[in-house]
Amino acid sequence: MRSLLGVFGRTAERRAVVPGAIMSTGTALVVGVGGGSLVAEQTPAAYAVNGLLFGGLIAGGAVAAFRASENHLLTAILTSGPVIILAVVVQTIRRFGPGEAVGALGIPLVMLLSASLASLGGVLGTMARHRRRSLLDPERPRHRGNR
């Protein structure tokens, strides 16, 4: 039996959510927390860190949606959950800790951006899962109608 997560009356498979969440969270930890603390803001290196973070979130959502058998988009969005928790913790520390403060909208913006990027990955993963067939595909059965 599949291990399922129940969310909003829908089911998502753990075997699909966990690898995507590991990919997203691993990227956020290594690149975001590790690399992001080493680079200065508004530099080319900071833009590269942001690009890698965005790519990691999209890839995590894509992996989850590709592995899911149903509810692909919900499964992809669930992969952003650990990243959202990590982002809220880091942003809260930055907001109330020493150094430059984070704006009041920084935390909700990071949460929405994480879920949006994961859902974009879910759309891409779903598209990759469904094989599109050509009209000239030789394996496609022909139905000629009633003749």
N, C-alpha and C positions, 0 to 999 in steps of 0.2 A: 504494500500500500504506500502511496505517495505521502510524504509529509507536507501538509498544507498549512498555510497561514490564512486566517479569516480576517478580512479587512473590508469594512463597509458593505457587508453582505456578499462580497466576492471572495474567491479563493486565489491565492498565489502559492506557487510551489517553492519550498525552501531550497530545493536543489538548484533552482534558477536564481533566487534572490541572493543566496550566500556568496557564490563566486563573483557576482557583479558588485556586491557590497564590499567584498574584500579588495577588489580591484579599485573601486572608487576611494575607499578609505585609505588603502595603502598609498595611492597616489597623493591624496590630500595630506597624509602624514609625512611622507618622504619629501615631496616637492613643495607642498604648501608650508608646512611648519618648519621643516628642515631647510629647504632652499630659500623660502620666503623670508626667513629671519636673517639670512646672510646677504641679501641684496638690498640696495637702497630703492626707495620708491621713485617712480617716474624715470626709470632707466631702461635700456633695452633688455637687460637681464630680468627686470621685474615683469616686463611684458612677456618674456619667454616663460617665466614661472606661471603667470596667469594662463597662458596658452596651454601649458602642460596640465595645469589643474582642470581647465575646461575639457581638454581631451580625455583625461582620466575619468571624469564624471560621465562624459558621453560614452566612452568605451564600457564603463561599468553597466550603464543602462542598456547598451546594445548587447552585451553578453547575457544579461538577465533575460531580455526579451527574446533573444535567439534560442535560449534554452527552455523557455516556458512553452507549455502546450496550450495554454489559454490565458486570457487577461494579460496580454503582453505589456501594455502600457502601465498598468497598475504594478506589475512585477518590476518594471524598470524604475518607476518612481520610488518604490520601496528601497531600492539600492542607495538612494540619496539620504536615507534616514540617519545612518551613522555619521555621514559627512556633515549633515545639518547639526547634529549634536556636537560634533567636534568643532564646527565653525562657531556655534553659539558660545562654547566654552572659551575658545581662543579670542573671539571678539569681546566677550565679557571681561576677560583678563586684561586685554588691551584697553578697554574702555575705562576700567576702574584702577588699573595699575599705573605705574610710573611711565612716563613717556608721552608720546602723542596720542590724544584721545580719538576714539572712533565716533563718528556721528551717530545720532539717535536712530537714523534709518539704516544704519550699517547692518545690524543684526537681521531685521526682516528682509532686507535686500539680499543678503547672502543666502538666507533660507529659500527664498523664491528662485534665485538664480540656480542654486543646487538642484532643486526639483525640476526646473525648466530644462536644464542641461541633461539631466537623467531621462526626462521624457523625450527629448530629442534623440538620445541614444536608443530609447525604446522604439521610436518610429523607425530609425535606421536598422535596428536589429530585427524588427518585424518584417521590414522590406527584404532583408537578406534571407529571412527564413522562408518566405513564400517565393517559390520559383516562378517567375513569369515565363509563359510559354509563347512562342511565336506561332503565327498562323501557318508557317511552313515547317513546324516541328514534326519530324517523321514518327515520333512516338505518340503523337496526339491522335486519339481515335476520331474517325470521320463519321459524322452523322449527316446524312444527305436529306433527311426529311421523308415525307411520304410520297414516293414515286411509284 
